Amino acid sequence: MASPYLPNPYPTVNSLSSMPSNGQISGSYAPGVLGQYNTAELDQIDKVQYAGKIIDEAQHGFQCEVIRLKQLLDGQDQAEGLVPTGNGGQQPSRFWDGARAGHFGEKLKEISSNGQRGTVQRWITANEAASILLDPRVSRDTHDLPFQLARERGMGQTALCTYMRLFPEARDMATHYFTVTGELRSDMLQEFEQIIREFPDRTAEVTAAITDRTLTVPSHFKIQKEEWRQELAIEKALAEEREHQAKLAEAEAKEEQMEDYTPEPSEETHVGDQPDGEDVTRRVAPSRQWFESDAGMMKVKKVVNNLAEPLPDLLTGLTGLNKALIDQAEHSGVMHNYAEFWAGYDRFAMSPAAAKRTWGSNGRLERMRKLRGLLIEVQQRIDMYVQSTTPPENIEYPEE
């Protein structure tokens, strides 16, 4: 029986080699190629190209017949209710059992034995993709597989398999694109998936653009994505500016409140469970038992309070400020008009409103002067705190 994928009768090596060298075989050549070969060479090139096409058609025909065979045998397996066995939990398969035994020829036996089952699965996957994209009535009327019809329409196996691996939303977009344009392109499938990943809220907009054919090629998508990325960057910058402004305003409000801050007076001159003895040279810490008691924990909460709470944000902020000031010192050492630059910056680089959002209510220079004063004050208090809380050399720890 003649195959529908090959000329009938099948061309042989002898028939190919005996084809007349009279120009009847028309090869496909890139521009400028014809001038590189004489007539006899071109005739032979035609034969090579023709033989390659026959191999491609035969390979495609083999793939289609394998798909049909697997569908038949898998359908029978399902009808008989075969279930996974204890052999690694794999599904019993008459198709792969027969392939491994050589019932279907050496080619399938080689595929089965060499761990190439994924190759057959890709053919099945491509056929499934084609069945989704193409009108199933055409396949029924022609008795061709969707995989065959897809090949006739220029839909490659790679694109079909990629289509099946897409996110559901990206696949819907690809299906719509195919409906509008009749094309299934791997480069476009990648664009659809990237759209869903980066811009999921733009799905309806992209679908509409495909419908009116304003987005139909990868270059259009790349331009559009770049515009959207720029919009997102602007939105992000504005959001960060608003957040910075809100935090700065809150910080300045707390700074003003501190100007009137008065600590709660403490009347206890001695805390802990150790007696306040007459020997002032003896220094004894409260005991572990006292610190673990209710009274001790309440006193810790009152005395230690939230001293450590500002440290994470403070350290991050001071580290960032220190790094920025080191960079400024570098600029200052190189630029001979460093002061003039900052004078111009304060006057021309931004509006007064923008300067207030960036640097605070009193502007850049006054903000930094006030910060310097605050840091000096904090340093003095830290010096006093460190000096006051450093354990004396003769400290005693009870129960140790």
NORGI-V19696 format. One line per field, one symbol per residue. ss: DSSP state (H for helix, E for strand, L for the rest). phi: phi as a letter, one per 40 degrees, with the letter a starting at -180 (. if undefined). psi: psi as a letter, one per 40 degrees, with the letter a starting at -180 (. if undefined). A space follows every 50 residues. Layout:
BEGIN
ss=???
phi=???
psi=???
END
This chain:
BEGIN
ss=LLLLLLLLLLLLHHHHHLLLLLLLLLLLLLLLLHHHLLHHHHHHHHHHHH HHHHHHHHHHHHHHHHHHHHHHHHHHHHHLLLLLLLLLLLLLLHHHHHHH HLLLLHHHHHHHHLLLHHHHHHHHHHHHHHHHHLLHHHHHHHLLLHHHHH HHLLLLHHHHHHHHHLLHHHHHHHHHHHHHHLLLLHHHHHHHHHHHHHLH HHHHHHHHHHHLLLLLLHHHHHHHHHHHHHHHHHHHHHHHHHHHHHHHHH HHHHHHHHLLLLLLLLLLLLLLLLLLLLLLLLEEELLHHHHHLHHHHHHH HHHHLLLLLLHHHHHHHHHHHHHHHHHHHHHHHHLLLHHHHHHHHHHHHL LHHHHHHHHLLLHHHHHHHHHHHHHHHHHHHHHHHHHHHLLLLLEEELLL
phi=.ccccbdbcccbdccccccccbgccbcbbcdgcdccbcccccdccdcccc cccccccccccccccccdccccccccdcccgcbdbccggcccaccccccc cgcbhccccccccbgbccccccccccccccccccccccccccgccdcccc cccgccccccccdcccddcccdccccccccbgbbbcccccccccccccbc cbdcccdcccdcgcbbbdcccccccccccccccccccccccccccccccc cccccccccbcbcccbbccabhbcccccccccbbcdcddccccccccccd ccccfbdcccddcccccccccccccccccccccbccbcccdcccdccbca cdccccccbhcbgccccccccdccccccccccdcccccbcdccccbbdgb
psi=hiieeiihihiiddddeehigeedhhihiiheddeeiadddddddddddd dddddddddddddddddddddddddddddefhiiaegeeihihddddddd eedeiddddddddeffdddddddddddddddddihddddddeeiiddddd ddefhiddddddddeiiddddddddddddddeihhdddddddddddddgd eedddddddddefegeiddddddddddddddddddddddddddddddddd dddddddddehhihihehehiaehigidgeehhhiiiddddeiddddddd ddddbfdededdddddddddddddddddddddedhefddddddddddddi idddddddeideidddddddddddddddddddddddddehhidfihhie.
END
